[in-house]
Amino acid sequence: MTTKIKIPALLLLSFIAVAACKKTEHPGKIPITDEPIVKPAELTIYDSVINNQVAYILAAQMPSGALKDTEASNSRICGYFANIACRALLKSPTAENIAAVKKYMAWYMSKLNGNTNPVTGGVEIPGSIYDYYAPGETTNGTYDSVDSYAATFLALAKELAEISATEKAWVTGYATQLTLIGSALEKCIDTEDNDVPTTFGTDDNDGLSVDSYVHGAKYAMDNAEVNEGLKAMVWLQTNVLGGSKTAHFQALLTANTDAIETQLWRGTMYNWNDNGSTGATISKWSTFYADATCQLYPGMYGVIEPLSKRANQLYTAFNVYYPAWSGGTVYSGAYPWAVVSYAAAVLNDKVRVDEYIKHILTFNKTGKQKDYWYNAEAAFVILAADRMKNQGNTPIYSPEPLIDEPEPADNANLALNQTATASTSFNDPQLSIDGDASTRWSLAAATENEWYKVDLGKTRNISRVDIKWEGAYATEYSIQVSSDDATYTTAFSTTTSTGGDVSHTFTAVNARYVKILLTKGALPYPMSFWEFEVYKK
């Protein structure tokens, strides 16, 4: 006989209640587990800035496909900027980004110019494209250049075609338009087949490109981009356009590469513009744009080996003169010049690139962008971040010793093509240090107690200043010198000048800045001189 134990009803209910509460998961609470909690992966600074800048670029695309420079409703639509922006989008080749790029490219190719400017009625380069303006996509029939717009678009087309067979087929469908764009680029190159303008230089068939037939300048920055565009055209000819002109564009590429080396490279720096001269460079490290910035372009765009000693030395020198760019300092004008971060990334300068990206993220984290932020600025940050993510075996940047600049001859004009400023000006102060006795600087009005100053670029030992006065000369003036542009001492003065070509000698002194104080004029006209020259002896 089994004895049954009677459990009081109240106690039984308590057991049931306790058992009911013993669950492995509690509603609304974290599961009880011995496994470690895995936190969501945090984005790197590179991925974070790429995401922010991609969104910024895409937000400025119009229904037509046009890409505005900024999100402003009346923004300019610049093909050059947009080409760079789309190349950056392709670094993250999602379906959305590729679709946006193709929509833009189709828009760009629908806007190619014929041989007549519809606004001015003047002759135009077929295959060029004007700048447009939102919201109505109107144009004034102008552009910043022809060569760089065409070159960057051809580079974009190549990069899209390289993504997949599908995208290559899409690009091939626009063979006619690509051929026309290639023709526009070719039209800008100074060869025996093209009569280029001579506004800034000479028509010497040197293989350099002019920015357009409006300006006619052979800029170093443009030519670096053109060099890359010609490489893209060689590839497109071989892989997309049938190859009938592959050798032709290869010859143009070779000529352009040689010309950048022989015409623009001057031993220590690249000339920012080919002015037809030989010998010393006209570029100055003290001038941010275009003199200093253009030094980064040949390495950045592969005209020279990006990791070469020269590319390293030029980038290193840039940082000597502009050390705070990576912290966000803007040295000239208002634009951020984010392209410098990409130049740094090409050389794998991780410290400076990371600092700059973190600077940009301080804005992005609050839903903003840096002031005067254009789609091309966003693009170069994307390109820099992508480059840093994919450096592979690229060595970390280590600065090379700077290129030794040879000392000028004792009889050299130390002021020639340096930097001149004045208290007031009617003519550009540079006109009196350009070595051209037919151009001159003058005051803006017939005022007295004004000044004109030359920055020699570095401290020099000097003992003579020559002045070639125009008819409206100064009767009373003094020449002052300084090493810091703050404290000046008088090296020479006169109250009895009669103008003409004069040479003033004084006790040799070390100085970087030479200033003339124009106390009193001889005539009731703005004081003026043709040339202002500074010598060691």
C-alpha positions in Angstrom: 0.0 0.0 0.0 1.5 3.3 -1.1 1.2 6.1 1.2 0.4 9.3 -0.5 1.7 12.5 0.9 -0.8 15.3 0.9 0.6 18.7 -0.1 -1.4 21.6 1.1 -3.0 23.5 -1.8 -1.4 26.8 -1.0 2.1 25.3 -1.0 1.4 23.5 -4.3 0.4 26.7 -6.0 3.7 28.2 -4.8 5.7 25.4 -6.5 3.8 25.9 -9.7 4.4 29.7 -9.7 8.2 29.3 -9.1 8.4 26.7 -11.9 6.6 29.0 -14.3 9.1 31.7 -13.7 12.1 29.6 -14.6 12.5 30.5 -18.2 15.6 30.8 -20.3 14.3 34.0 -21.9 12.4 36.8 -20.2 10.0 38.8 -22.3 11.5 42.2 -23.2 14.9 41.3 -21.7 18.3 40.2 -23.1 18.6 36.4 -23.3 20.5 34.9 -20.4 23.6 33.4 -22.0 27.2 32.7 -21.3 28.2 33.8 -24.8 30.1 37.1 -25.1 28.1 40.0 -26.5 29.2 41.0 -30.0 29.0 44.8 -30.6 28.2 46.1 -34.1 31.4 46.8 -36.1 32.4 50.4 -36.0 33.1 52.1 -39.4 36.6 53.1 -40.1 37.2 56.8 -40.6 37.7 56.0 -44.3 34.3 54.2 -44.7 32.6 56.9 -42.6 33.8 59.8 -44.7 33.2 57.9 -48.0 29.5 57.3 -46.9 29.0 60.9 -46.1 30.6 62.3 -49.2 28.9 59.8 -51.5 25.5 60.9 -50.1 26.5 64.5 -50.6 27.3 64.0 -54.3 24.1 62.0 -55.0 21.9 64.5 -53.2 23.0 67.1 -55.8 21.9 65.1 -58.9 19.0 66.5 -60.8 16.3 64.4 -62.5 17.9 65.0 -65.8 21.1 63.4 -64.6 23.1 66.6 -64.3 25.2 66.9 -61.2 25.2 70.3 -59.5 28.4 71.5 -57.9 26.6 71.9 -54.6 23.1 71.2 -53.2 22.1 74.9 -53.7 19.0 75.2 -55.9 20.8 77.7 -58.2 24.1 75.8 -58.3 26.4 75.8 -61.2 26.7 72.4 -63.1 30.3 72.1 -64.1 31.2 69.0 -66.1 34.8 69.0 -64.9 33.8 68.8 -61.2 31.1 66.3 -62.0 33.5 64.0 -63.9 35.7 63.9 -60.9 32.7 63.3 -58.6 31.6 60.4 -60.7 35.0 58.8 -60.7 34.8 58.9 -56.9 31.4 57.3 -56.9 32.8 54.4 -58.9 35.1 53.6 -56.0 32.0 52.3 -54.4 30.4 50.6 -57.4 27.0 49.8 -56.0 24.0 49.5 -58.3 22.8 52.9 -57.1 26.1 54.6 -57.7 26.7 53.1 -61.1 23.1 54.1 -62.2 23.8 57.7 -61.0 27.1 57.8 -62.9 25.5 56.5 -66.2 22.6 58.9 -65.9 25.1 61.8 -65.5 27.3 60.6 -68.4 24.3 60.3 -70.7 23.3 63.9 -69.7 26.9 65.1 -70.4 27.0 63.5 -73.8 23.6 65.0 -74.7 25.1 68.5 -74.1 28.2 68.2 -76.4 28.8 71.4 -78.4 28.8 71.7 -82.1 31.1 74.0 -84.0 29.2 77.2 -83.2 28.6 78.8 -79.8 24.7 79.2 -79.6 25.0 82.2 -77.3 27.8 84.3 -78.9 27.6 82.9 -82.4 31.4 82.4 -82.4 33.4 79.4 -83.5 33.4 76.5 -81.0 35.3 73.2 -80.5 32.9 70.4 -81.3 32.8 67.9 -78.4 33.3 70.6 -75.7 30.7 71.3 -73.1 29.6 74.5 -71.4 28.8 75.1 -67.7 25.1 75.1 -66.9 23.1 76.5 -64.0 20.3 75.1 -62.0 17.3 75.0 -61.7 16.6 75.5 -65.4 19.9 74.1 -66.8 20.6 77.4 -68.6 24.1 78.3 -70.0 26.0 81.5 -70.8 28.0 79.6 -73.4 31.2 79.5 -71.3 33.4 77.0 -69.6 36.5 77.0 -67.5 38.4 74.8 -70.1 38.0 72.4 -72.9 41.0 70.1 -72.3 40.4 69.1 -68.7 36.6 68.6 -69.1 37.3 66.2 -72.0 40.2 64.5 -70.3 38.4 63.7 -67.1 35.3 62.5 -68.9 37.4 60.0 -71.0 39.1 58.8 -67.8 35.6 58.3 -66.3 34.4 56.4 -69.3 37.4 54.1 -69.1 36.9 53.4 -65.4 33.2 52.6 -65.9 34.0 50.2 -68.8 36.5 48.4 -66.6 33.9 47.5 -64.0 32.1 44.7 -65.9 31.2 43.5 -69.4 27.8 45.0 -69.0 29.2 48.5 -68.3 31.7 48.1 -71.1 28.9 47.4 -73.5 27.0 50.5 -72.2 30.1 52.6 -72.8 30.5 51.1 -76.3 27.0 52.3 -77.2 28.3 55.8 -77.0 31.2 55.4 -79.3 30.2 58.3 -81.5 30.1 60.7 -78.6 33.4 59.4 -77.1 35.1 59.9 -80.4 33.9 63.5 -80.5 35.1 64.1 -77.0 38.5 62.6 -77.9 38.6 64.9 -80.9 37.9 68.0 -78.6 40.8 66.9 -76.4 43.1 66.5 -79.5 42.1 69.9 -80.8 43.5 71.5 -77.7 47.0 69.9 -78.1 49.6 72.1 -79.8 50.7 70.1 -82.8 51.4 71.0 -86.4 47.8 70.2 -87.2 46.3 72.7 -84.8 46.7 76.5 -84.8 46.4 77.2 -81.1 46.0 80.7 -79.6 49.1 82.6 -78.5 47.6 84.7 -75.8 49.8 83.3 -73.0 52.5 81.4 -75.0 53.6 80.4 -78.4 52.3 78.1 -81.1 55.4 75.9 -81.2 53.9 72.4 -81.8 55.3 71.3 -78.5 52.7 68.7 -77.6 51.3 70.6 -74.6 47.5 71.3 -74.4 45.9 74.7 -74.2 43.0 75.0 -71.8 40.7 76.3 -74.5 40.8 78.6 -77.6 39.3 81.3 -75.4 42.3 81.5 -73.0 45.0 79.6 -74.8 47.1 78.8 -71.7 49.3 75.7 -71.4 48.7 75.0 -67.7 50.7 72.4 -65.8 47.6 71.2 -63.9 45.6 70.8 -67.1 48.4 69.0 -68.9 48.7 66.4 -66.1 45.0 65.7 -66.5 45.3 65.7 -70.2 48.1 63.2 -69.9 45.8 60.9 -68.0 43.0 61.5 -70.5 45.2 60.5 -73.4 46.1 57.3 -71.6 42.3 56.7 -71.2 41.7 57.4 -74.9 44.4 54.9 -75.9 42.6 52.3 -73.7 39.2 53.2 -75.1 40.5 53.0 -78.7 41.8 49.5 -78.0 38.9 48.2 -76.0 35.8 50.2 -77.0 36.3 52.2 -80.2 37.8 49.7 -82.6 41.5 50.7 -82.4 41.8 52.6 -85.6 43.4 55.6 -83.9 45.2 53.8 -81.0 48.6 54.6 -82.4 47.6 58.2 -83.1 46.6 58.9 -79.5 49.6 57.0 -78.3 51.8 59.4 -80.3 49.9 62.4 -78.7 50.5 60.9 -75.3 54.2 60.4 -75.8 54.5 64.0 -77.2 52.6 65.4 -74.2 54.6 63.5 -71.7 57.9 64.6 -73.3 56.6 68.2 -73.4 55.7 68.3 -69.7 59.2 67.2 -69.0 61.1 69.5 -71.4 58.8 72.6 -71.4 57.4 72.7 -67.9 59.9 71.0 -65.6 62.7 73.5 -64.7 65.0 71.4 -62.5 63.5 72.4 -59.1 59.8 73.0 -59.9 57.3 72.8 -62.7 56.3 76.0 -64.4 52.6 76.5 -63.6 52.2 77.7 -67.2 54.3 77.5 -70.3 55.2 81.1 -71.0 57.5 80.2 -73.9 60.6 80.9 -71.9 63.6 78.7 -71.1 65.7 78.6 -68.0 64.5 79.4 -64.5 61.0 78.6 -63.4 58.3 81.2 -63.1 56.7 79.2 -60.3 57.1 80.2 -56.6 56.5 78.1 -53.6 55.2 81.2 -51.8 52.2 81.4 -54.3 49.7 78.6 -53.3 47.7 78.6 -56.6 48.7 77.7 -59.2 52.4 77.7 -58.5 52.6 75.4 -55.5 49.5 73.2 -56.1 50.6 72.3 -59.7 53.7 70.6 -58.3 51.5 67.8 -57.0 49.7 67.0 -60.2 52.4 65.2 -62.3 52.9 62.6 -59.6 49.2 62.4 -58.7 48.1 61.8 -62.3 51.0 59.5 -63.2 52.9 61.8 -65.6 55.9 60.8 -63.5 56.1 57.8 -61.3 53.9 58.6 -58.3 56.4 57.2 -55.8 59.4 58.6 -57.5 62.0 60.7 -55.7 60.9 63.8 -57.6 57.2 63.4 -56.7 58.2 62.8 -53.1 60.5 65.9 -53.0 57.8 68.1 -54.5 55.2 66.9 -52.0 57.6 67.3 -49.2 58.4 70.9 -50.2 54.7 71.6 -50.4 54.3 70.6 -46.8 57.2 72.8 -45.8 55.4 75.8 -47.2 51.9 74.8 -46.3 52.2 72.6 -43.2 48.7 73.0 -41.8 46.6 71.9 -44.7 45.9 68.6 -43.1 44.3 70.3 -40.1 41.9 72.2 -42.4 43.8 75.5 -43.0 42.8 77.1 -46.2 45.8 79.0 -47.6 44.4 80.8 -50.6 40.9 82.1 -51.4 38.0 80.2 -49.9 38.0 76.8 -51.5 39.3 73.9 -49.3 41.6 72.3 -51.9 40.8 68.7 -50.8 42.7 67.5 -53.8 45.8 67.9 -51.6 44.5 65.0 -49.4 44.4 62.8 -52.5 48.0 63.7 -53.5 49.0 62.8 -49.9 47.2 59.5 -50.2 48.9 58.6 -53.5 52.2 58.9 -51.5 50.7 57.0 -48.6 51.1 59.9 -46.1 48.8 58.2 -43.6 49.4 60.7 -40.8 48.3 63.7 -42.9 45.5 62.0 -44.7 44.0 60.7 -41.5 44.2 64.1 -39.9 42.4 65.7 -42.8 39.7 63.1 -42.9 39.1 63.5 -39.2 38.8 67.2 -39.8 36.2 66.7 -42.5 34.3 64.2 -40.2 34.0 66.9 -37.5 31.6 68.6 -40.0 29.9 65.4 -41.2 29.1 64.2 -37.7 26.9 67.3 -37.3 25.2 66.9 -40.7 27.3 69.6 -42.3 30.2 70.0 -44.8 33.1 72.4 -44.7 32.5 75.8 -46.2 32.7 76.2 -49.9 32.4 72.4 -50.3 31.8 71.3 -53.9 31.2 67.9 -55.3 34.8 67.8 -56.5 36.0 68.4 -52.9 33.9 65.5 -51.8 35.3 63.4 -54.6 38.9 64.0 -53.7 38.2 63.0 -50.1 36.5 59.8 -51.3 39.5 59.1 -53.6 41.9 59.7 -50.7 40.0 57.5 -48.3 39.7 54.7 -50.9 43.4 54.9 -51.7 44.2 54.6 -48.0 42.0 51.5 -47.7 43.8 49.8 -50.6 47.4 50.7 -50.2 48.6 47.1 -50.4 52.4 47.0 -50.2 52.8 50.8 -50.8 55.4 52.0 -48.4 54.5 54.6 -45.8 55.5 58.1 -46.9 59.0 59.1 -45.8 60.2 62.6 -46.9 63.1 62.8 -49.3 65.6 65.6 -48.9 64.4 68.7 -50.7 65.7 69.6 -54.1 68.7 71.9 -53.8 67.9 75.2 -55.5 71.0 76.6 -57.1 72.1 80.0 -56.0 71.4 82.7 -58.5 74.4 84.3 -60.3 75.8 87.5 -58.7 74.3 89.5 -61.6 70.9 87.9 -61.5 67.8 90.0 -60.9 66.5 88.5 -57.6 63.1 90.2 -58.0 62.3 88.7 -61.4 59.0 86.8 -61.3 58.8 86.8 -57.6 55.8 88.2 -55.7 54.9 91.9 -55.8 52.2 93.8 -53.9 51.3 97.4 -53.4 49.2 99.7 -51.2 47.1 100.6 -54.3 47.3 99.5 -57.9 45.9 100.4 -61.3 48.1 97.9 -63.1 49.2 94.5 -61.7 52.3 94.9 -59.4 53.7 91.8 -61.1 54.1 93.8 -64.3 57.1 95.6 -62.9 59.0 92.4 -62.0 58.3 90.4 -65.2 61.5 91.4 -67.0 59.4 93.1 -69.7 60.3 96.8 -70.1 57.1 97.4 -72.1 54.7 96.6 -69.1 54.5 98.6 -65.9 52.8 99.0 -62.6 51.2 102.2 -61.4 49.3 103.5 -58.4 45.5 103.6 -58.7 45.4 107.4 -58.3 47.8 110.4 -57.9 48.2 109.8 -54.2 51.4 110.1 -52.1 52.9 108.1 -49.2 52.1 104.8 -50.9 54.3 101.7 -51.2 55.3 98.9 -53.5 56.9 95.7 -52.2 58.7 92.6 -53.5 58.9 89.3 -51.7 62.2 87.6 -52.9 60.9 84.2 -51.8 63.8 83.6 -49.4 66.3 85.7 -47.6 69.0 87.0 -50.0 72.1 89.1 -49.6 71.4 92.3 -51.5 73.1 95.7 -52.1 71.5 97.2 -55.1 68.0 98.2 -56.4 67.5 99.4 -60.0 64.3 101.3 -61.0 63.1 102.1 -64.5 60.7 105.0 -63.9 57.8 105.8 -66.2 57.2 109.5 -66.8 55.1 109.9 -63.6 58.1 109.2 -61.3 58.6 109.9 -57.6 60.9 112.8 -56.6 61.0 111.6 -52.9 61.2 108.0 -52.0 63.1 105.5 -49.8 64.0 101.8 -50.2 63.5 99.7 -47.1 64.4 96.1 -46.4 63.1 93.4 -44.0 63.6 89.7 -43.2 60.2 89.2 -41.7 57.9 91.7 -43.4 57.3 93.3 -40.0 60.4 95.3 -39.1 61.9 97.4 -41.9 65.1 99.4 -42.1 65.9 102.1 -44.6 68.7 101.2 -47.0 68.5 104.2 -49.3 66.5 107.4 -49.6 66.3 110.5 -51.8 64.4 113.8 -52.1 65.8 114.9 -55.4 65.0 112.1 -57.9 64.6 113.1 -61.5 63.3 109.7 -62.7 64.6 107.8 -65.7 66.6 104.6 -65.2 68.4 104.7 -61.9 70.6 102.3 -59.9 70.8 102.7 -56.1 73.6 100.9 -54.1 73.8 100.5 -50.4 75.6 98.5 -47.7 75.0 94.8 -48.3 72.2 93.4 -46.1 70.3 90.1 -45.8 66.7 90.6 -46.6 63.7 88.8 -48.1 61.3 91.8 -48.5 62.2 95.0 -50.4 59.9 97.9 -50.2 59.9 101.3 -51.9 58.0 104.1 -50.0 56.7 106.6 -52.6 56.6 109.8 -50.6 56.0 112.5 -53.3 55.3 112.4 -57.0 56.8 114.7 -59.7 53.5 115.0 -61.7 49.8 115.1 -60.9 49.5 111.5 -62.2 49.7 108.1 -60.4 53.4 107.2 -59.8 54.6 104.4 -61.9 57.7 102.4 -63.0 58.4 99.9 -65.8 60.7 97.6 -63.8 61.8 97.2 -60.2 65.0 95.1 -59.9 67.0 93.8 -56.9 70.6 92.6 -57.1 73.2 91.1 -54.9 75.9 93.4 -56.4 
